Amino acid sequence: MRLRLEKIKVSNGITNLIVVDEDNFSLPFSEINNFIKNYNSLSLNRRLTYAYGLINFFEWLDISDLKYYTVNKNNVSQYIQYLREEPDKRHRIWKILRSEENIIAKDYKTKSSETINAQISIIRRYYEFLKNRNIVVYNPCELNNLRIRGYGNIGLLAHTKNKKLKIDTMKLKKSRYFDIDEYISEQKISDKEPFTYEEVQQIFDLLKNPQEVLLISMLFLGLRISEALWRRTNDIRWADRIIKVIYHEGDPPDGIIKNHSVREVPISNVLYFSNLLETMKEAYNQYVLEILRPKKTENTMNFLFINLRGKVKQLEYENIYKRIIKNNLQKNLNRQVNFHSFRHHWATTNIALGMTLENVQINLGHKNLSTTINDYYNPSIRFIKHLVAQGLITEGDAEKRVNYLNDYKKKFCKKV
């Protein structure tokens, strides 16, 4: 079996992925393609990762004379051993030596535990997809829950179940423990650093139409981009000032709402964006009047975000990423920015201003409180100092908030 991944450009600059079997007249390989189609709302890079991971897995199945629908836990263990012995083809040493003969005898770099875990996580997600469609009875890569202090229930991949806890699971694959003094002294700038007042004003000056203003306003409230793109027109409840992040009929069963974090997100003002509610509602009304209402009969699933031109369909990640981030904000802002930056701004500023970590966790849809603390402890400590410097809080308030964060960090984030 020789599988090849092809990229097909379709309308509006969207790239679809299709896997073909070169040993079968280059016909589409539906076993992978059906899964990839289910994730069209994700970024191209994420879909490429899934596709290449499954291609590698299916080629191994062919070598091992196995069928994907008969795979069991022992087979998964065999595949893991195969991954451990396989060279890391992304590494520079492999690229230098790949033209050499007898490359296996060379001193090449093998895959790290993190890389192997990422590969097995793809397989686990794939079998969950098959299980939900009654193609297989059980998932051979199911997670085994283990309660660990500071992390809650941790999902251990099958191959780590009976092993000592190393940093060798998807949830613990990298250390999240930081020394704040070292962090500040080294002057590392986190990608979670909030926007300045000037940057917030510049962002909204750069947005080109009501649809973009509405979308970025929603992200400033803490939504993930996938959650925003899958909202329906009636998910914004203006009377209650909330956005409902829920599943709808027709949504793919996997991956739209991370961790199944169904919730109601309050529409409220954000630091440096005190008129968010008015801006968002004005953009919404104009967008409905100019785009949604004229295309209502064609928008049969009532998506909130649809293409502005051409055939009416749900707005896709790749299209809006190029339009807002790549070709606009990244070129005009003097900083790194992506769709998650707005969510980071909401979380970091609200923690620094005194919102409880439990409320931040709920609003963000984090599964565990430790995730919220680990992600936002350092940026929040940094930003508290900025708030004092700007005169927005007193030194006494700052001390109380730092102590509050430190207490939670000690309680929830001790090393295993």
Secondary structure, DSSP 4 states (H G I P E B T S, - for coil): --EEEEEEE-GGG-EEEEEEEGGGTTEE-HHHHHHHHTTTTS-HHHHHHHHHHHHHHHHHHHHTT--GGG--HHHHHHHHHHHHHSB-TTSHHHHHHTTSSSGGGS-PPBPPHHHHHHHHHHHHHHHHHHHHTTSSSS-TT--EEEEETTTEEEEE-GGGTTS---S-STTTSS-----HHHHHHTT---TTPPPPHHHHHHHHHH--SHHHHHHHHHHTTT--HHHHHT-BGGGEETTTTEEEE---TTS-SSSSSGGG--EEEE---BTTBTTHHHHHHHHHHHHIIIIITTTTTT-TT-BSSB-SSSS--BPPHHHHIIIIIIIIIHHHSSS---HHHHHHHHHHHHHHTT--HHHHHHHHT-SSHHHHHHHHHHHHHHHHHHHHHTTSS-HHHHHHHHHHHHHHHHHH----
